[in-house]
Each structure stands twice: as structure tokens, then as C-alpha cells.
Amino acid sequence: MRLIAVDMDGTLVGPDGQVSVRNLAAMKAAEQAGVRVVVATGRRHCYAMRVLRGLGLREEDALISSNGTVTRTIGAKLLERTLLPVETARWLCGHLEEFRNALVVTFDKVGTDGEDVRGALVVEHLEELHASIGRWMTANEPYIERVVPIERALEGEAPIQMMLCGTVERMRRAEALLLDHSGVSAVGVAAVESAKVSLHRTEYPERDLSIVDILPAGCSKGSALLRLAETLGVGAEEIVAIGDNWNDVSMLEVAGQAVLMGNAPEDLKAERAARGWILGRRHDEDGVAEAIEAVLNGLPVTR
């Protein structure tokens, strides 16, 4: 294997919000062995770097962020970006009227230092979001701007994505509403010809929390990973992907070898065998390190 793609939350990052000593050592051992290590996350670049900054990762290594809409180097050099057309974003604001209080619009406002500015995240309502993702809202307060109506934020540049957050039941209703429209497709590597947007769902049943990311059509971790691998001269069969949630499915599908973390949602684990994925250990058991160590030693990844 020549490239290892690793998700962050629930995978590389432990319950304490940090990368363990063993996981980091395994990543660096892979790099020393000539294997590329790519972090692929649903977080936007700035928020991912809150955890990754200071770990000694190479500045030139790639970070796939916002579920595949943006790829930058760890050093913040832009490699690729796909924007959500303004007219599509405006349509979504109207179509999601029932869920506007759970809506966040994300813009790519990363500076050369890797930091965002206020207005990178735009909301119309605060109360519901604080109730469902309070810690995230507090951590991202410097970047959040409240705009009423939210459409006013779309009078300038185009966003990179939109995000809905809430209970699992409510977000499944929102997802169903979106998927009932021909312009919306479920997550996948290839865009449906008529699609305007693609959906990515991340669920945390133990917290009764679900996040539905609304991305430009065809965007996913998997599609971004394949494009990056092509620029590196790496074939899909030479990729190992490690993830834990539904927004990792596209990445797991395209990889030559896929490892699903032991802490993945039960309904996703139920599909693992049919998809040919390996079930690894949990994120609080250094599952990433175990998988990488096995790959480097030429051993099968087992639980």
C-alpha cells in the first residue's frame, strides 16, 4: 500500500479530542516507510488544524476537508476547491424552511496562516444549534456570523457547503425531504447527472446527534481522495482507508483495503461484511495505529 487515508473524529481522534501518542507514532512510521498519509475529515480546514497543528505532520501533506469540497496541504496551500453555486444555495434555504433553525452555511475563508475569519460560518438562528452542537458552537464562536435572513450571506461569494444539525430523527426527516427532490443525490463518488447537491450523513446515536452535510454535486471524501491519488501516481488499489461513519462510505468504497472502526454506528457495521470491509478496533483502543501497524508489517488488519 502506498497511501493511507484516515478520518478524524471517531477515528484518528480519541474521545478526549486528541490524537493519541500511538496513533501519531504509527502515522509517522508510515511516512518514514514511504507511505503517504492523508487526513480526510468532515471538519473544515481551520477546525481540523486545531487538532493537527503542532503534531509535527509534514507541511506538504494533504488534508481533505469539508467532506471533500476542499483539499489543502497541512501548510494551508490550496490544492482543490469546489463551490456550491449561489443559486443552488438560495434554493436550499427556501426548500429547508422547516429546518432553517438547524442550518449552517460554510464559506472557505482560510488565510495563509490556516485560520478562518468571522463569516466563515453563517447562521440565522442560534438557540437550536447551541442545543444540539453546543461545544462546536462555542469552539467556533470567532468564526460565526448571524445573518437574518440567511440568504443575505449569499450576496457575495459562493459557499463550499451547508450543514444541518439535530436529533437523529429530525435529521432523517430533513434528509428524506432533500432526497425527495431530483436535484439531490445521496453520497457517492460520481455525481448523478441531474443532481445539484450531494448529501453526507454523520450520526452519533449515543448523543442522539446527526449532521447532514449538503455539498456540491459529486463531492465526497472518496472522489477527492481519488483525484489526489491520481496526482500522486497512486492507484485506488494501493489505498488503505480508515473511517467510522456514513460520511466515510465513499472513501471506504474506493480504497483497495478498507477498515471500519469498531465504534461505527451499528447499522453501518451491519453492512460491513457485504461491502468487504475489515472491522478494526475502536477509536479509544488506538484502532488507527493497529491498522497502520498491520499494513506496515504486511499483516492482515484484524480486530
C-alpha positions as CSV (number, residue, x, y, z in Angstrom):
1,M,0.0,0.0,0.0
2,R,1.2,3.5,-0.9
3,L,-1.4,5.8,0.6
4,I,-3.3,5.7,3.9
5,A,-6.4,7.9,4.2
6,V,-7.6,8.5,7.8
7,D,-10.8,10.1,9.0
8,M,-10.6,12.4,12.1
9,D,-13.5,12.4,14.5
10,G,-14.3,8.9,15.8
11,T,-11.3,7.5,14.0
12,L,-7.9,9.3,14.4
13,V,-9.1,11.5,17.3
14,G,-10.0,9.8,20.6
15,P,-12.8,10.6,23.0
16,D,-10.6,13.3,24.6
17,G,-10.5,15.2,21.3
18,Q,-6.8,14.5,20.7
19,V,-4.6,12.2,18.6
20,S,-3.0,9.5,20.8
21,V,0.7,9.1,21.1
22,R,0.4,5.6,19.5
23,N,-1.8,6.8,16.6
24,L,0.6,9.7,15.8
25,A,3.6,7.4,16.0
26,A,2.0,5.0,13.5
27,M,1.3,7.8,11.1
28,K,4.9,9.0,11.2
29,A,6.2,5.4,10.9
30,A,4.1,5.1,7.7
31,E,5.6,8.3,6.3
32,Q,9.1,7.1,7.1
33,A,8.3,3.9,5.3
34,G,7.4,5.9,2.2
35,V,3.7,5.6,2.6
36,R,1.6,8.8,2.1
37,V,-0.7,9.6,4.9
38,V,-3.8,11.8,4.2
39,V,-6.3,13.0,6.7
40,A,-9.8,13.2,5.3
41,T,-12.4,14.9,7.5
42,G,-15.8,16.4,7.6
43,R,-14.3,19.3,9.5
44,R,-13.4,22.4,7.6
45,H,-9.6,23.0,7.3
46,C,-9.3,25.6,10.1
47,Y,-11.2,23.4,12.6
48,A,-9.2,20.3,11.7
49,M,-6.0,22.2,12.2
50,R,-7.0,22.9,15.8
51,V,-6.1,19.3,16.5
52,L,-3.5,18.6,13.8
53,R,-1.4,21.7,14.3
54,G,1.7,21.1,16.4
55,L,1.8,17.3,15.8
56,G,4.8,17.5,13.5
57,L,3.0,16.5,10.4
58,R,4.6,17.5,7.1
59,E,3.6,20.8,5.7
60,E,3.3,19.4,2.2
61,D,0.9,16.5,3.2
62,A,-2.7,16.9,2.1
63,L,-5.7,17.5,4.2
64,I,-9.1,16.7,2.6
65,S,-11.6,18.8,4.5
66,S,-15.4,19.6,4.5
67,N,-16.1,16.1,3.3
68,G,-14.2,16.5,0.1
69,T,-15.1,20.0,-1.1
70,V,-11.7,21.4,-0.2
71,T,-8.1,19.9,-0.3
72,R,-5.3,21.9,1.1
73,T,-1.8,21.0,2.4
74,I,-1.3,20.9,6.1
75,G,0.6,24.2,5.5
76,A,-2.7,25.7,4.1
77,K,-1.8,25.8,0.4
78,L,-5.0,25.3,-1.7
79,L,-4.9,22.3,-3.9
80,E,-8.5,22.0,-4.9
81,R,-11.9,23.5,-4.1
82,T,-15.5,23.0,-5.3
83,L,-18.1,25.7,-4.6
84,L,-21.8,25.3,-4.1
85,P,-23.5,27.6,-6.7
86,V,-25.2,30.6,-5.1
87,E,-28.5,29.9,-6.9
88,T,-28.5,26.4,-5.5
89,A,-27.7,27.6,-2.0
90,R,-30.6,30.1,-2.2
91,W,-33.0,27.4,-3.4
92,L,-31.9,25.2,-0.4
93,C,-32.6,27.9,2.1
94,G,-36.2,28.1,0.8
95,H,-36.6,24.3,0.4
96,L,-35.4,23.8,4.0
97,E,-37.8,26.3,5.6
98,E,-38.8,23.9,8.4
99,F,-35.1,23.3,9.3
100,R,-33.6,26.8,9.0
101,N,-33.0,26.9,12.7
102,A,-30.6,24.0,12.3
103,L,-28.8,25.4,9.3
104,V,-25.2,26.5,9.0
105,V,-23.7,27.8,5.8
106,T,-19.9,27.4,5.4
107,F,-17.6,29.6,3.3
108,D,-13.9,28.9,2.6
109,K,-12.2,31.9,4.2
110,V,-8.8,30.3,5.1
111,G,-5.9,32.7,5.2
112,T,-2.2,31.8,4.6
113,D,-1.9,31.0,8.2
114,G,-4.6,28.3,8.0
115,E,-7.0,30.4,10.1
116,D,-10.6,31.4,9.2
117,V,-12.2,34.8,9.7
118,R,-15.6,35.7,11.1
119,G,-18.2,34.9,8.5
120,A,-16.7,31.6,7.5
121,L,-19.8,30.2,9.3
122,V,-23.1,31.8,8.9
123,V,-26.3,31.0,10.8
124,E,-29.8,32.5,11.0
125,H,-30.8,31.1,14.4
126,L,-28.5,30.2,17.4
127,E,-30.7,28.6,20.0
128,E,-31.4,25.2,18.3
129,L,-27.8,24.9,17.2
130,H,-26.5,25.6,20.7
131,A,-28.8,22.9,22.0
132,S,-27.6,20.2,19.5
133,I,-23.9,21.1,19.0
134,G,-23.2,23.5,21.8
135,R,-19.5,22.6,22.2
136,W,-18.9,23.1,18.5
137,M,-20.7,26.4,18.5
138,T,-18.6,27.6,21.4
139,A,-15.3,26.5,19.9
140,N,-16.2,28.2,16.6
141,E,-17.7,31.4,18.0
142,P,-14.9,33.5,16.5
143,Y,-15.9,32.4,13.0
144,I,-19.7,32.5,13.3
145,E,-21.8,35.4,12.0
146,R,-25.6,35.6,12.4
147,V,-27.3,36.9,9.3
148,V,-31.1,37.4,9.0
149,P,-32.3,36.3,6.6
150,I,-29.6,33.9,5.9
151,E,-29.9,34.5,2.2
152,R,-28.2,37.9,2.6
153,A,-24.9,36.0,3.2
154,L,-25.2,34.6,-0.3
155,E,-25.0,38.1,-2.0
156,G,-21.2,37.8,-2.3
157,E,-19.1,34.7,-2.7
158,A,-20.4,31.1,-3.1
159,P,-20.2,28.8,-0.1
160,I,-18.5,25.4,0.0
161,Q,-21.3,23.6,1.8
162,M,-24.3,23.8,4.0
163,M,-24.9,21.8,7.2
164,L,-27.9,20.7,9.2
165,C,-27.6,19.5,12.8
166,G,-30.1,18.0,15.2
167,T,-31.5,14.8,16.6
168,V,-31.2,11.6,14.6
169,E,-35.0,11.5,13.9
170,R,-35.2,15.2,12.9
171,M,-32.2,15.0,10.6
172,R,-33.5,11.8,8.9
173,R,-36.7,13.8,8.1
174,A,-34.6,16.6,6.7
175,E,-32.6,14.1,4.6
176,A,-35.8,12.5,3.3
177,L,-37.1,15.9,2.3
178,L,-34.0,16.6,0.4
179,L,-33.7,13.2,-1.3
180,D,-37.3,13.5,-2.4
181,H,-36.1,16.2,-4.9
182,S,-34.5,15.1,-8.2
183,G,-31.7,17.7,-7.7
184,V,-30.4,15.9,-4.6
185,S,-28.4,12.7,-4.6
186,A,-27.1,10.5,-1.8
187,V,-23.4,10.4,-1.1
188,G,-21.4,8.8,-3.9
189,V,-18.2,9.2,-5.9
190,A,-19.9,10.0,-9.2
191,A,-22.4,12.8,-9.5
192,V,-25.9,11.9,-10.7
193,E,-26.3,13.8,-13.9
194,S,-29.3,15.9,-12.8
195,A,-28.1,16.4,-9.2
196,K,-27.3,19.9,-7.8
197,V,-26.1,18.6,-4.5
198,S,-24.9,15.5,-2.7
199,L,-25.7,14.6,0.9
200,H,-23.4,13.2,3.6
201,R,-24.8,12.0,6.9
202,T,-22.8,11.5,10.1
203,E,-24.6,10.0,13.1
204,Y,-23.7,9.7,16.8
205,P,-26.6,7.6,18.2
206,E,-25.2,7.7,21.8
207,R,-25.6,11.5,21.7
208,D,-28.8,11.5,19.6
209,L,-27.0,13.7,17.2
210,S,-26.9,13.7,13.4
211,I,-25.2,16.0,11.0
212,V,-26.3,16.2,7.3
213,D,-23.8,17.9,5.1
214,I,-25.1,19.4,1.8
215,L,-22.2,19.5,-0.7
216,P,-21.8,20.4,-4.4
217,A,-22.9,17.5,-6.6
218,G,-20.2,14.8,-6.8
219,C,-18.2,16.0,-3.8
220,S,-17.2,13.3,-1.3
221,K,-14.2,12.1,0.6
222,G,-13.9,9.3,-1.9
223,S,-13.9,11.4,-5.1
224,A,-11.4,13.9,-3.5
225,L,-9.2,11.0,-2.4
226,L,-9.2,9.5,-5.9
227,R,-8.3,12.8,-7.6
228,L,-5.5,13.4,-5.1
229,A,-4.2,9.8,-5.5
230,E,-4.1,10.4,-9.3
231,T,-1.9,13.4,-8.9
232,L,0.4,11.4,-6.7
233,G,0.5,8.5,-9.2
234,V,-1.2,6.1,-6.7
235,G,-3.8,3.7,-7.9
236,A,-7.1,3.1,-6.0
237,E,-5.9,-0.5,-5.2
238,E,-2.9,1.0,-3.4
239,I,-5.0,2.9,-0.9
240,V,-6.0,1.9,2.6
241,A,-8.9,3.9,4.0
242,I,-9.9,4.0,7.7
243,G,-13.2,5.6,8.9
244,D,-16.1,5.2,11.3
245,N,-19.2,6.8,9.9
246,W,-21.6,7.3,7.0
247,N,-19.7,10.2,5.6
248,D,-16.7,7.9,5.2
249,V,-18.5,5.4,3.0
250,S,-17.3,6.8,-0.3
251,M,-13.7,6.8,0.9
252,L,-14.0,3.2,2.1
253,E,-15.7,2.1,-1.2
254,V,-12.9,3.4,-3.4
255,A,-9.9,2.0,-1.4
256,G,-8.1,-1.2,-2.1
257,Q,-8.4,-2.0,1.6
258,A,-11.0,-0.5,3.9
259,V,-11.1,-0.6,7.7
260,L,-14.3,0.4,9.6
261,M,-13.7,1.4,13.2
262,G,-15.2,-0.7,16.0
263,N,-17.1,2.3,17.3
264,A,-19.0,2.8,14.0
265,P,-22.8,3.0,14.2
266,E,-24.4,-0.4,14.4
267,D,-26.4,-0.1,11.2
268,L,-23.2,0.7,9.3
269,K,-21.4,-2.2,10.9
270,A,-24.2,-4.4,9.7
271,E,-23.3,-3.6,6.1
272,R,-19.5,-4.2,6.6
273,A,-19.2,-7.8,5.6
274,A,-21.3,-7.4,2.4
275,R,-19.0,-4.5,1.4
276,G,-15.8,-6.4,2.1
277,W,-14.6,-4.0,4.8
278,I,-12.4,-5.1,7.8
279,L,-13.7,-4.3,11.2
280,G,-11.0,-2.7,13.3
281,R,-10.7,-1.6,16.9
282,R,-12.4,1.4,18.4
283,H,-11.0,4.9,18.4
284,D,-10.4,4.6,22.2
285,E,-8.4,1.5,21.5
286,D,-5.9,3.1,19.1
287,G,-7.7,1.4,16.2
288,V,-5.9,3.6,13.6
289,A,-2.5,2.6,15.0
290,E,-3.4,-1.1,14.9
291,A,-4.5,-0.9,11.3
292,I,-1.4,1.1,10.2
293,E,1.0,-1.2,12.1
294,A,-0.5,-4.2,10.5
295,V,-0.2,-2.7,7.0
296,L,3.4,-1.8,7.6
297,N,4.2,-5.3,8.8
298,G,2.5,-6.9,5.9
299,L,-0.1,-8.5,8.2
300,P,-3.9,-8.6,7.8
301,V,-5.8,-6.0,9.7
302,T,-7.9,-7.8,12.3
303,R,-9.9,-6.8,15.3
